[in-house]
């Protein structure tokens, strides 16, 4: 199988969850198929990493680009049928690069990483089966942001305008796709209910590089005092909202219940709100970006994942489990990973529950060791990147011969045979 993979960024270095998913699945696909890679390089950033991808991809093309300016509300944005979050990626140089590759090579399928790039195959190259590998379902993610974040009245109106257009765009992409790959069953259920009951779906959860996140691969040990960690990019709205919820409702109570409690916030680009937690609470440290997150995981007695906005990669959980740091998460934070409360993880969805479960894991060494052991066994059995990529590779191979008939059925509005592959 010859596959064209098109990415909206160069997924390296591996300092974001989306980059890790993109890189490891791409590398796995390239073991079984001939992969040609096209990456967008915003302002030429990351182009020095080309050799890393040439080591396993047959052809690598990086396209320097700059986003067009955000459209003004009137007349361009209102009159443009595309949602502004998609139109922001409409770059002629990218379309030209796609057209040149498709003209020069005979591909069996094209994979776009997230649907912002699907627009370059809408109404063009229709004979080429389109696969969308999605770090999140955009409509689902943006609607959950709308429910949980405190947007201004004006911004809410603009959001509604974008949601409406995004719904139509999502449905058009679903009709074009031979397959969509999503991170969890929550994304799949939302897609089935609100976007398309026909589009074939494959559920491939996020995984972990078990060799890298091996507790024996890096020095360090738990801090002497009970220590929590929250790890993630601090310029990502769901992470900022999670910390806002935790520090607004739980940290004071936990600090009173757990003597000498410490908390580490580890992740790149913390804004003023996140940095402010270290000023407001004397037992909180905000590190910013770090060259290696593993020593911080090893220092912590537990990781907290108080996410209220679903979708996305959630890689912090399998990373933490692999290195042996137990996790306390909301149900929505752990969606898609099929983890068992009290075995692989502790789950809590209200402030009172979250306080109780976090206190439990910090006080009970036997429970910590149990969660460590079962969590590690689970990631080794189900969430290692090579096995996830191998399952996806098989799905792609079996899809190619079926794609034309499935696409024709979807365009005609007829039921097709959805592919649901939970790895």
HELIX and SHEET records of a PDB file:
HELIX    1   1 UNK A   17  UNK A   32  1                                  16    
HELIX    2   2 UNK A   47  UNK A   49  5                                   3    
HELIX    3   3 UNK A   50  UNK A   54  1                                   5    
HELIX    4   4 UNK A   73  UNK A   77  3                                   5    
HELIX    5   5 UNK A   78  UNK A   79  1                                   2    
HELIX    6   6 UNK A   84  UNK A   87  1                                   4    
HELIX    7   7 UNK A   92  UNK A  104  1                                  13    
HELIX    8   8 UNK A  115  UNK A  121  5                                   7    
HELIX    9   9 UNK A  138  UNK A  148  1                                  11    
HELIX   10  10 UNK A  153  UNK A  176  1                                  24    
HELIX   11  11 UNK A  185  UNK A  190  1                                   6    
HELIX   12  12 UNK A  191  UNK A  195  3                                   5    
HELIX   13  13 UNK A  215  UNK A  217  5                                   3    
HELIX   14  14 UNK A  237  UNK A  249  1                                  13    
HELIX   15  15 UNK A  251  UNK A  257  1                                   7    
HELIX   16  16 UNK A  272  UNK A  280  1                                   9    
HELIX   17  17 UNK A  294  UNK A  299  1                                   6    
HELIX   18  18 UNK A  315  UNK A  323  1                                   9    
HELIX   19  19 UNK A  332  UNK A  334  5                                   3    
HELIX   20  20 UNK A  351  UNK A  363  1                                  13    
HELIX   21  21 UNK A  365  UNK A  382  1                                  18    
HELIX   22  22 UNK A  385  UNK A  400  1                                  16    
HELIX   23  23 UNK A  403  UNK A  411  1                                   9    
SHEET    1   A 7 UNK A  59  UNK A  65  0                                        
SHEET    2   A 7 UNK A  34  UNK A  42  1                                        
SHEET    3   A 7 UNK A   2  UNK A   7  1                                        
SHEET    4   A 7 UNK A 109  UNK A 113  1                                        
SHEET    5   A 7 UNK A 129  UNK A 133  1                                        
SHEET    6   A 7 UNK A 177  UNK A 182  1                                        
SHEET    7   A 7 UNK A 201  UNK A 203  1                                        
SHEET    1   B 6 UNK A 284  UNK A 288  0                                        
SHEET    2   B 6 UNK A 262  UNK A 266  1                                        
SHEET    3   B 6 UNK A 227  UNK A 231  1                                        
SHEET    4   B 6 UNK A 302  UNK A 305  1                                        
SHEET    5   B 6 UNK A 326  UNK A 329  1                                        
SHEET    6   B 6 UNK A 346  UNK A 347  1                                        
END                                                                             
